Amino acid sequence: MVRTDHSTFRMATAVLAFAALTACGAATTSSIQSSTPSETKAPSASPSPEIDIAAEFAAIVGSPAFAVEAEITGSIEIGQGEGTIGGSMTSGANANHLVLEITMPGQTSQVTETILVGGKTYDREGDLWFEGSAQSSNDAFTSALGDLGSLRVAGTVERDGDQLNRLVTAGSASLDAASLGFTDPSVSEFEARVEFFATDEGTPAGLILSAAWEQDVNGERMGATMTLDYTFTSIGRPVDIAAPEEVWVKFTSEDFGYRMAYPSTWDFLHIAADGENPATDAFLAPTTIGPVVKEINVYHYPDLEAGIVPNAWFRESGLLLEEAWGTSLETSEAIEVNGIAAQLFTLHGTSFDGHATYFQEVALFDGSVAWDIDWYSGPGTEMADRELLLTMLSTFRPAP
């Protein structure tokens, strides 16, 4: 394809996602085992006969004012691979903040973070926050609290040196895969149960969630188990859970064959081709001080001529930019965007409408397909603009 320059014409349930990335040997099907920390004893005789521990527990956690902070430990087994889980949870007043870190031998730990507030969920992916599609929490803790009507005391246990009452429901808690955030359609044979722990006064002290299931991992059927142990570190103290300050939007262009995220404060506009300009995906920042508004334009080249190599494409890109702007490039930097060869160019120049402009272009070359990502802004915020462009690029992927 012959390219003409356009630059002067016109940017999280964690456990299952991690499991899907892990191949851990032969499949084994495991049933749920008791997760009680120590031997179950007869119910303690110390409480006053007037205290109904199960009823007190249910009344406390069912109160609209209930707030709790907890430390989380646990384990996960997928096939023959065993990993550990750690994290924290803060919950109260229809809000929840959950952090989980899953570590498997020989692999980089995966951290997932979810916030529920104002009826919306937010999932963290890397350094970016995205609004979730669900309007309620898929957290194990809040799901487990939905079945407290049949609670009964089933003995006492020792946890961290304290003698506590073990509370269970009749049968098992009504937990299914969806309520715990499992979205993989290959998940089947799912079983889960929860047991709670309380003092003799009915004060909540923690819970243990156990789950077992089967799913496909890299084309192989595998059994999996998971245990999450919540130790309550604070009960009743007010908690402050806020939505993330900056939320991003995931975007897929079917016409241009790519995916990329951008800040939710920006707008998107697709501009159809006309007699002078090619079709453009435009990402528009909010109005800023100065005559030049931050803007990103994406162009697509789907049918490159056979035999074109990356360096030739990048050299042509640089020459076209210098010709169009009438000035020399300030930088030309080879980069890689999620496995795609790319070149990042920068310059300062005057736009066609006479405004001083800071311009960045990323030329991406992926075999027979290429994209140009052009950044425009006024001078004075070059470092921040570069960082924001690179952050958006970190989310760029080819799309079918």
Helices and strands as residue ranges (DSSP letters): H 14-20, H 53-61, E 67-78, E 81-92, E 95-103, E 110-117, E 120-125, E 128-131, H 140-144, E 152-159, E 162-168, G 178-180, E 188-198, E 204-217, E 220-235, E 248-253, E 258-263, E 267-271, E 280-284, E 295-301, H 310-325, E 331-337, E 340-350, E 356-366, E 369-377, H 382-393, E 397-398
